[in-house]
Amino acid sequence: MMKTMDEFALTCWDSEEPAANAVVEEIDHFVACGMRRVYGRGDYFIRHCFFHMDIWQDRRGRLLMRCWSRSDEVDERSFEIKGMDLQAIPRLDKMRGFEDWWIPGVVRDAYVKWVREEF
């Protein structure tokens, strides 16, 4: 029997998700000028396109997530991540890149849901 799209793990994370009380709310598009990028990833699917997720922190401390692709066929989505301990966000280590051990399950789930809807 063929597997359905929902039965495949579309993304792979380097770590287990942390225990967190975060909430993800969809928002309108935002401009990241003046914000600090605290996480980024890209996933490629054969015969399709790259899907990207970036998380930005603004000057007030808000965390904003953008799911995007350069493909014209993929709709971008933006989210605000609420309820996170901002002290848990690691500083970027240019030798290792972004770490995902601090990314809560609700954020991971929002990204995977977007990929499934746009795939």
Z-matrix of the N, CA and C atoms (Angstrom, degrees):
N
C 1 1.444
C 2 1.533 1 108.62
N 3 1.324 2 117.02 1 137.55
C 4 1.470 3 122.39 2 179.57
C 5 1.523 4 110.14 3 -73.41
N 6 1.318 5 115.12 4 142.72
C 7 1.458 6 120.01 5 174.95
C 8 1.516 7 109.36 6 -80.35
N 9 1.323 8 115.79 7 146.00
C 10 1.458 9 119.84 8 175.04
C 11 1.520 10 108.72 9 -87.10
N 12 1.313 11 115.96 10 165.31
C 13 1.462 12 121.66 11 -179.98
C 14 1.526 13 111.48 12 -55.64
N 15 1.331 14 117.99 13 -36.91
C 16 1.462 15 121.62 14 -177.92
C 17 1.526 16 112.48 15 -68.45
N 18 1.315 17 118.59 16 -16.95
C 19 1.461 18 121.53 17 -178.09
C 20 1.531 19 112.41 18 -88.10
N 21 1.322 20 117.83 19 -10.87
C 22 1.459 21 121.48 20 179.71
C 23 1.521 22 110.61 21 -93.22
N 24 1.327 23 116.42 22 140.38
C 25 1.463 24 120.79 23 172.58
C 26 1.520 25 106.69 24 -80.51
N 27 1.311 26 117.49 25 111.90
C 28 1.458 27 121.05 26 -175.09
C 29 1.514 28 113.13 27 -83.71
N 30 1.299 29 117.48 28 -24.13
C 31 1.458 30 120.04 29 -179.34
C 32 1.519 31 109.75 30 -129.23
N 33 1.290 32 114.90 31 150.96
C 34 1.459 33 121.65 32 178.49
C 35 1.521 34 107.86 33 -120.14
N 36 1.300 35 116.23 34 131.04
C 37 1.461 36 121.53 35 179.76
C 38 1.520 37 108.28 36 -109.46
N 39 1.319 38 116.87 37 147.18
C 40 1.461 39 121.71 38 -178.33
C 41 1.521 40 112.82 39 -77.31
N 42 1.311 41 117.75 40 -11.52
C 43 1.460 42 120.79 41 -175.93
C 44 1.522 43 110.22 42 -146.20
N 45 1.329 44 114.72 43 165.90
C 46 1.458 45 120.91 44 173.23
C 47 1.523 46 108.37 45 -72.09
N 48 1.316 47 115.88 46 152.32
C 49 1.462 48 118.55 47 178.58
C 50 1.526 49 109.98 48 -73.89
N 51 1.330 50 116.67 49 142.84
C 52 1.464 51 119.94 50 -179.93
C 53 1.528 52 111.45 51 -79.64
N 54 1.302 53 115.24 52 161.36
C 55 1.467 54 119.89 53 172.05
C 56 1.521 55 106.62 54 -75.64
N 57 1.311 56 116.75 55 121.63
C 58 1.464 57 120.71 56 -178.45
C 59 1.526 58 109.42 57 -153.38
N 60 1.308 59 115.79 58 152.16
C 61 1.465 60 121.79 59 178.88
C 62 1.517 61 111.42 60 -102.51
N 63 1.305 62 117.35 61 32.58
C 64 1.463 63 121.50 62 -176.34
C 65 1.527 64 111.03 63 -72.31
N 66 1.315 65 114.15 64 156.04
C 67 1.463 66 123.38 65 176.82
C 68 1.521 67 106.79 66 -130.10
N 69 1.332 68 116.57 67 141.43
C 70 1.463 69 121.86 68 178.58
C 71 1.524 70 108.19 69 -115.71
N 72 1.337 71 115.77 70 125.70
C 73 1.470 72 121.01 71 178.58
C 74 1.520 73 109.31 72 -122.98
N 75 1.328 74 116.60 73 130.68
C 76 1.460 75 119.89 74 177.85
C 77 1.529 76 109.56 75 -69.14
N 78 1.338 77 115.49 76 138.93
C 79 1.466 78 122.10 77 -179.66
C 80 1.527 79 108.79 78 -133.06
N 81 1.326 80 115.79 79 172.70
C 82 1.458 81 120.99 80 174.06
C 83 1.523 82 109.44 81 -70.57
N 84 1.308 83 115.54 82 163.80
C 85 1.466 84 122.36 83 176.47
C 86 1.526 85 110.24 84 -51.23
N 87 1.328 86 116.87 85 144.13
C 88 1.462 87 120.71 86 177.28
C 89 1.520 88 109.37 87 -128.51
N 90 1.311 89 115.84 88 156.56
C 91 1.461 90 122.76 89 176.48
C 92 1.520 91 107.07 90 -99.79
N 93 1.323 92 116.83 91 126.91
C 94 1.464 93 121.40 92 -174.31
C 95 1.527 94 114.16 93 -87.97
N 96 1.314 95 118.09 94 5.38
C 97 1.475 96 120.36 95 179.06
C 98 1.522 97 109.73 96 -56.82
N 99 1.325 98 116.75 97 132.74
C 100 1.454 99 121.81 98 -179.97
C 101 1.515 100 114.45 99 81.65
N 102 1.336 101 117.78 100 -1.18
C 103 1.459 102 121.13 101 178.71
C 104 1.522 103 110.14 102 -98.63
N 105 1.337 104 114.78 103 161.95
C 106 1.461 105 121.32 104 178.49
C 107 1.526 106 108.72 105 -104.27
N 108 1.328 107 116.08 106 125.94
C 109 1.468 108 120.88 107 178.06
C 110 1.526 109 108.00 108 -77.37
N 111 1.344 110 116.38 109 120.96
C 112 1.455 111 120.75 110 -176.59
C 113 1.529 112 112.86 111 -109.14
N 114 1.330 113 116.81 112 -10.34
C 115 1.464 114 119.79 113 176.88
C 116 1.518 115 109.60 114 -162.48
N 117 1.305 116 116.01 115 147.21
C 118 1.449 117 121.29 116 175.89
C 119 1.511 118 110.56 117 -157.52
N 120 1.302 119 116.24 118 145.32
C 121 1.463 120 122.29 119 177.10
C 122 1.520 121 109.01 120 -153.02
N 123 1.329 122 115.22 121 160.67
C 124 1.449 123 121.54 122 175.14
C 125 1.517 124 108.85 123 -141.40
N 126 1.311 125 116.58 124 140.09
C 127 1.459 126 122.48 125 178.38
C 128 1.521 127 108.75 126 -125.99
N 129 1.321 128 115.94 127 132.28
C 130 1.456 129 121.73 128 -178.06
C 131 1.521 130 109.74 129 -111.79
N 132 1.316 131 115.77 130 136.31
C 133 1.456 132 121.73 131 178.07
C 134 1.522 133 108.44 132 -122.99
N 135 1.300 134 116.09 133 127.43
C 136 1.468 135 122.29 134 -177.37
C 137 1.526 136 109.70 135 -53.54
N 138 1.321 137 115.11 136 138.79
C 139 1.466 138 124.50 137 179.88
C 140 1.528 139 112.71 138 64.39
N 141 1.296 140 116.49 139 10.46
C 142 1.462 141 119.78 140 176.11
C 143 1.522 142 107.28 141 -126.97
N 144 1.277 143 117.97 142 -134.88
C 145 1.451 144 120.02 143 -176.26
C 146 1.521 145 111.01 144 -138.57
N 147 1.296 146 114.68 145 -179.54
C 148 1.456 147 120.70 146 174.83
C 149 1.522 148 108.78 147 -81.84
N 150 1.317 149 115.53 148 139.56
C 151 1.451 150 122.55 149 172.19
C 152 1.524 151 106.49 150 -114.74
N 153 1.313 152 117.07 151 135.36
C 154 1.458 153 121.65 152 -176.19
C 155 1.522 154 111.09 153 -124.24
N 156 1.335 155 114.53 154 151.00
C 157 1.449 156 121.78 155 173.22
C 158 1.525 157 107.23 156 -135.51
N 159 1.309 158 116.93 157 125.48
C 160 1.462 159 122.95 158 175.38
C 161 1.516 160 108.36 159 -124.17
N 162 1.329 161 115.64 160 140.92
C 163 1.465 162 121.08 161 173.84
C 164 1.516 163 107.15 162 -118.80
N 165 1.330 164 114.64 163 130.92
C 166 1.459 165 122.48 164 -177.64
C 167 1.516 166 108.98 165 -120.21
N 168 1.333 167 116.23 166 149.16
C 169 1.461 168 121.63 167 173.80
C 170 1.522 169 107.97 168 -116.21
N 171 1.325 170 115.39 169 125.06
C 172 1.463 171 117.73 170 -179.84
C 173 1.527 172 110.28 171 -86.31
N 174 1.297 173 116.40 172 178.67
C 175 1.470 174 121.46 173 -175.13
C 176 1.523 175 113.11 174 -66.43
N 177 1.322 176 116.72 175 -22.91
C 178 1.471 177 120.66 176 177.71
C 179 1.529 178 111.95 177 -86.11
N 180 1.357 179 116.91 178 -7.34
C 181 1.454 180 120.84 179 179.42
C 182 1.517 181 114.37 180 100.25
N 183 1.334 182 117.18 181 -4.23
C 184 1.472 183 119.38 182 178.89
C 185 1.521 184 110.24 183 -65.95
N 186 1.340 185 116.26 184 144.84
C 187 1.460 186 121.85 185 175.28
C 188 1.514 187 108.89 186 -104.48
N 189 1.322 188 115.87 187 124.56
C 190 1.458 189 122.16 188 -179.19
C 191 1.517 190 108.87 189 -121.65
N 192 1.316 191 116.27 190 134.31
C 193 1.460 192 121.91 191 -177.60
C 194 1.520 193 109.57 192 -116.14
N 195 1.307 194 114.68 193 136.25
C 196 1.466 195 120.36 194 175.69
C 197 1.523 196 108.25 195 -121.42
N 198 1.321 197 116.03 196 130.53
C 199 1.463 198 123.51 197 172.81
C 200 1.518 199 105.72 198 -108.52
N 201 1.343 200 117.03 199 124.24
C 202 1.464 201 119.50 200 -171.05
C 203 1.524 202 111.29 201 -152.02
N 204 1.322 203 113.49 202 166.31
C 205 1.452 204 122.44 203 175.31
C 206 1.515 205 107.70 204 -152.44
N 207 1.322 206 115.93 205 153.70
C 208 1.467 207 119.17 206 175.83
C 209 1.527 208 111.42 207 -78.72
N 210 1.305 209 117.18 208 -10.12
C 211 1.452 210 121.54 209 179.44
C 212 1.529 211 110.50 210 -69.48
N 213 1.325 212 116.31 211 133.60
C 214 1.468 213 120.79 212 177.43
C 215 1.524 214 112.16 213 -66.82
N 216 1.336 215 116.26 214 -19.73
C 217 1.460 216 120.63 215 -176.83
C 218 1.526 217 113.05 216 -84.32
N 219 1.316 218 117.03 217 -7.16
C 220 1.463 219 121.50 218 -176.29
C 221 1.525 220 109.55 219 -107.62
N 222 1.328 221 116.29 220 129.44
C 223 1.464 222 122.03 221 178.46
C 224 1.525 223 110.21 222 -87.82
N 225 1.304 224 115.65 223 130.86
C 226 1.467 225 122.03 224 176.95
C 227 1.516 226 109.38 225 -73.22
N 228 1.334 227 116.42 226 149.11
C 229 1.462 228 121.78 227 173.72
C 230 1.518 229 108.91 228 -133.42
N 231 1.304 230 116.35 229 148.38
C 232 1.463 231 121.80 230 177.72
C 233 1.523 232 109.32 231 -127.63
N 234 1.324 233 114.80 232 147.08
C 235 1.454 234 121.63 233 -177.01
C 236 1.524 235 109.93 234 -140.43
N 237 1.329 236 115.71 235 154.83
C 238 1.457 237 121.26 236 167.67
C 239 1.522 238 107.11 237 -109.30
N 240 1.331 239 115.74 238 134.96
C 241 1.458 240 122.06 239 179.00
C 242 1.527 241 106.52 240 -102.44
N 243 1.320 242 116.02 241 118.68
C 244 1.470 243 120.82 242 -177.22
C 245 1.526 244 109.99 243 -115.50
N 246 1.336 245 114.98 244 152.76
C 247 1.458 246 120.46 245 173.70
C 248 1.516 247 115.59 246 85.32
N 249 1.323 248 117.88 247 13.77
C 250 1.464 249 121.21 248 -179.82
C 251 1.521 250 110.48 249 -93.22
N 252 1.323 251 115.08 250 147.81
C 253 1.457 252 121.37 251 171.80
C 254 1.528 253 107.01 252 -77.71
N 255 1.315 254 117.17 253 110.00
C 256 1.459 255 120.92 254 -176.56
C 257 1.524 256 112.56 255 -66.44
N 258 1.334 257 117.00 256 -21.24
C 259 1.464 258 120.33 257 177.22
C 260 1.528 259 111.58 258 -69.44
N 261 1.335 260 117.48 259 -18.23
C 262 1.467 261 121.49 260 -178.87
C 263 1.529 262 112.67 261 -78.35
N 264 1.326 263 117.34 262 -12.01
C 265 1.463 264 120.50 263 -177.63
C 266 1.525 265 109.48 264 -76.46
N 267 1.323 266 117.82 265 117.23
C 268 1.470 267 119.38 266 -179.34
C 269 1.525 268 111.55 267 -74.89
N 270 1.311 269 115.65 268 151.90
C 271 1.461 270 120.83 269 173.15
C 272 1.517 271 108.15 270 -74.37
N 273 1.308 272 116.60 271 147.14
C 274 1.460 273 121.57 272 179.94
C 275 1.522 274 110.24 273 -65.71
N 276 1.316 275 115.88 274 127.36
C 277 1.459 276 122.52 275 172.84
C 278 1.525 277 105.82 276 -103.60
N 279 1.314 278 117.61 277 108.19
C 280 1.465 279 121.42 278 -174.14
C 281 1.534 280 112.82 279 -62.23
N 282 1.315 281 116.95 280 -19.74
C 283 1.462 282 119.93 281 178.53
C 284 1.530 283 111.66 282 -78.86
N 285 1.328 284 117.09 283 -26.70
C 286 1.464 285 121.05 284 -177.44
C 287 1.523 286 113.26 285 -111.77
N 288 1.299 287 117.90 286 -19.17
C 289 1.456 288 120.23 287 -176.18
C 290 1.525 289 110.97 288 83.50
N 291 1.305 290 116.10 289 -165.00
C 292 1.463 291 121.23 290 -178.22
C 293 1.522 292 110.40 291 -76.35
N 294 1.318 293 115.84 292 142.53
C 295 1.460 294 122.33 293 176.17
C 296 1.522 295 108.41 294 -105.70
N 297 1.354 296 116.92 295 145.18
C 298 1.461 297 118.81 296 -176.99
C 299 1.527 298 114.41 297 -110.63
N 300 1.316 299 119.11 298 8.14
C 301 1.461 300 121.66 299 -177.26
C 302 1.529 301 112.75 300 -63.11
N 303 1.305 302 117.80 301 -19.00
C 304 1.465 303 121.64 302 -177.42
C 305 1.531 304 112.54 303 -98.07
N 306 1.337 305 117.67 304 -5.33
C 307 1.470 306 121.40 305 -177.50
C 308 1.533 307 109.50 306 -77.21
N 309 1.343 308 118.24 307 114.51
C 310 1.468 309 120.98 308 -177.40
C 311 1.525 310 113.20 309 -67.48
N 312 1.309 311 115.47 310 159.49
C 313 1.457 312 122.15 311 -179.63
C 314 1.518 313 113.78 312 -57.59
N 315 1.332 314 118.27 313 -37.87
C 316 1.463 315 119.84 314 -178.64
C 317 1.526 316 111.11 315 -66.01
N 318 1.330 317 117.23 316 -31.99
C 319 1.465 318 121.11 317 177.76
C 320 1.535 319 109.08 318 -72.09
N 321 1.320 320 116.21 319 -45.97
C 322 1.467 321 120.88 320 177.25
C 323 1.522 322 110.74 321 -58.76
N 324 1.337 323 115.85 322 -43.47
C 325 1.465 324 120.56 323 -179.65
C 326 1.526 325 112.12 324 -64.55
N 327 1.333 326 117.52 325 -38.93
C 328 1.464 327 121.01 326 178.79
C 329 1.529 328 110.36 327 -63.11
N 330 1.318 329 116.48 328 -41.28
C 331 1.466 330 120.89 329 178.35
C 332 1.526 331 110.92 330 -65.00
N 333 1.324 332 117.20 331 -47.61
C 334 1.469 333 121.06 332 -179.64
C 335 1.532 334 110.45 333 -62.73
N 336 1.319 335 117.22 334 -40.87
C 337 1.471 336 120.65 335 178.46
C 338 1.520 337 110.53 336 -61.00
N 339 1.325 338 116.85 337 -43.20
C 340 1.468 339 120.88 338 178.37
C 341 1.531 340 110.62 339 -62.26
N 342 1.338 341 117.10 340 -45.22
C 343 1.467 342 120.40 341 179.05
C 344 1.525 343 109.83 342 -58.73
N 345 1.322 344 117.42 343 -47.58
C 346 1.474 345 120.95 344 -179.64
C 347 1.531 346 111.36 345 -59.35
N 348 1.322 347 116.85 346 -42.12
C 349 1.462 348 120.72 347 -178.48
C 350 1.525 349 111.80 348 -68.59
N 351 1.323 350 117.56 349 -32.24
C 352 1.462 351 121.03 350 -176.29
C 353 1.520 352 113.49 351 -94.17
N 354 1.317 353 118.30 352 -13.83
C 355 1.474 354 123.60 353 -175.05
C 356 1.509 355 111.02 354 -63.92
